[in-house]
């Protein structure tokens, strides 16, 4: 049974979803006329303009930056660190170039998701909710098909992120604290249950405030650490740049890497890992962007694009450079290391044991913020399916899953999480294609107001 699920999941990711995500990214890049390049000033203005405004927010209001922080909380996680390492180990340095291409395409897709989430959001008992389930059911002309797709999406994301996905994240925290500081997993589980419980009881306002506080600090510290590593190994910087572009279009061995890694393999892995790490097209981050208070849906679309810049072009890129400039990919191949262990070795080469401790702490924070982000995405869909009255039950079950993740083996859980992640992408992409005209209309509407 497990073998069948594994083959099915691999088939979905490798043969369907990766290509569907790329196709939708190209569709929106062309229909919106290169917004990720031509609208770069607007992206930074909308994403970070809140930080310099002195006006006070109204009670219960979520700012565009808080929505961005909540989205980035889910986008920047253990997948950025381990996924990039996996792409390099299996696809060589050239995979990094294709990861950048995926980031560019993903920016257009995530723009569309955020715009649609704003357009079709709903207010339920004084709380704003939005996301793929809402734009599928409210936006598609065939309401019956829209509701079927919305229901399927909601079920898949509740399982994929709100429940089993968060087991994986809490397990990462447990392992990091156990390996780095010798803290017993059960202690971590109890502490997480209390902290997560207190945060989620405050609703999206408390979740967004926590994300707004933790995520920028977490991201800046990791980025600074990465820059220090690159400076320390600056002699390798130019060779690494050359290797990335050479290996992207040639199977010739570079930087001591393996011979025979095809351009197709580098392209496939770079595009896949990049798309999966920034979550563009997966339907997760629109839940955060839906609740932001902005003058026009397109404003929040630009904010959403900044999340890809942070996740792919800053965090993922620096992770790749940490691995490549230190030569961690070569030593890891000899030692049989993979995913997060490769990045950990890069930090260890740069900073010794302190580097290992630093990454353990960083991973714990990345995973924690992902938990609260994913919890909220699940909550939005519980409300869509069953209404707000069922939230206490969801909160108890979600916290229980977080706690269980710290003390049970999660190998099989990873598999189920991957499968439901794949399944939730399909209805979302159908909606993005069907509603592309609405996105273009809103974009033109915004442009005409300039």
Secondary structure, DSSP 8 states (H G I E B T S, - for coil): -HHHHHHHHHHIIIIIIHHHHHHHHHHHHHHTTSHHHHTHHHHHHHHHGGGG--S---TT-B-HHHHHHHHHHHHSSHHHHHHHHHHHHHH-THHHHHHHHHHHHHHHHHHHHHHHHHHT-EEETTEEE-SHHHHHHHHSSSHHHHHHHHHHHHHHHIIIIIIHHHHHHHHHHHHHHHHHH---HHHHHHHHHHHHHHHHTTHHHHHHHHHHHHHHHHHHHHHHHHHHHHHHTGGGHHHHHHHHHHHHH--S--TT--TT--HHHHHHHHHHHHHHHH-TTTTSTHHHHHTB--SSHHHHHHHHHHHHIIIIIIIIHHHHHHHHHHTHHHHHHHHT--THHHHHHHHHHHHTHHHHHHHHHHHHHHHHHHHHHHHHHHHHHHHHHH-GGGHHHHHHHHHHHHHHHTTS--HHHHHHHHHHHHHHHHHHHHHHHHTHHHHHHHHHHHHHT-
